[in-house]
């Protein structure tokens, strides 16, 4: 069996053995469910449109908070408890370990999204439903999660304190989520262009509307891979 | 499998934690790694297992450098402080370790059973690791190190936290394993090295300061044989003079004039026991005590590491 998969499996099991997985699932489904169905102002019934637009934008924000909570321990705890030494003195390369950790967090988010499939099924029966846009929206959420996990993993790789990893991931997330967009809209010329490209929200907006553009996919994947690559680099530099 | 350490060096800034260390350990040999805290024992072991990057030098196993990832499979490693995944049950953890080490799927269960018996974990096998006492945690650490039946075992302070009975058991275990494997273990406990190791290596400030069996270390530290004898003769001064006149004796002096106790230092590379006995027999003196004086390992250790 591939070490990456063995590590991912163990990590996923440890999410479910501690309360982490359950708290996150309940909170994620609670938030997104409330705003999709019950909040009154802006929910599916208020807008009288059978789509998951509200869900996608709320899920985006919820994941922005929750993914750092999932990723903060991935590498920081291994470093603190010394178990990283056990992993890396076996036939496991730095990359395999980092990928395993990434995969575990990604699967955790995928499981959370899987639980929202009932939203999809119920809303689709309510009216004229755009299946393509919804599937594209889900794809967008998965890509967005991959990018956030990359950022979170990197934050977790440079410290052995989970709180620091969490806050740093959140800080970097704020940049991608809000700051770059704000800078772009308040400047002009190539600066605006650059920050527009960097802003995560722009890319997510178009994909959640059902426009699958290779530019957006490449953007999310590059952020994710950059995170993985930098984590691997940091882990490889250990003294 | 032989393991060869070549000019291993690790620098932290300008300070050299490990300074140009070279040695070789052969199959069936148990090497005891001794040294004061901060001497570079753990750093050396971490480089041998390639957890830490090697600044200079190399570690060669069977002609291949440890820098090749696959070579790690030949090593079983128990790190210092024995880190473990606290939240996992013992059985699950051993399974995880076995899978990571690439133990054949059909053999995983058998290996786990074997390890549980070998390390005496049967009673505790379903508990979570966080619920175990320190001694049992140490056994889990040993079990995970040996789960894939490696040719080389690197054990960083394997007996810390064990009670005296467990220490004896673990020593026996290491000795049994040592007959067919290459073992490097580090410790602060000097009697432990004498009890388990075939060869002792003392390092201080990143350098090897002594290397050999306990006996050779003693011999080099002491120079020549020293005996303490008690002889009942008519005249102690005459006895002393006769002793000093023996050809194999370099120097004899009183420890206690009244009781007739002497300390006798032999000539280098000579034994004076026989001559002393014959001298007493010839003169009809009574030889009541003859004790070879051994330099304690503690003294050798102190001499080499305190400057």
Interface residues (C-beta under 8 A of the other chain):
Chain A: X1 X3 X6 X7 X10 X14 X17 X18 X81 X82 X83 X85 X86 X87 X88 X89 X90 X91 X92 X93 X236 X238 X239
Chain B: X12 X46 X49 X50 X51 X52 X53 X69 X70 X72 X73 X75 X77 X79 X81 X83 X84 X85 X86 X87 X88 X96 X97 X99 X100 X101 X102 X105 X144
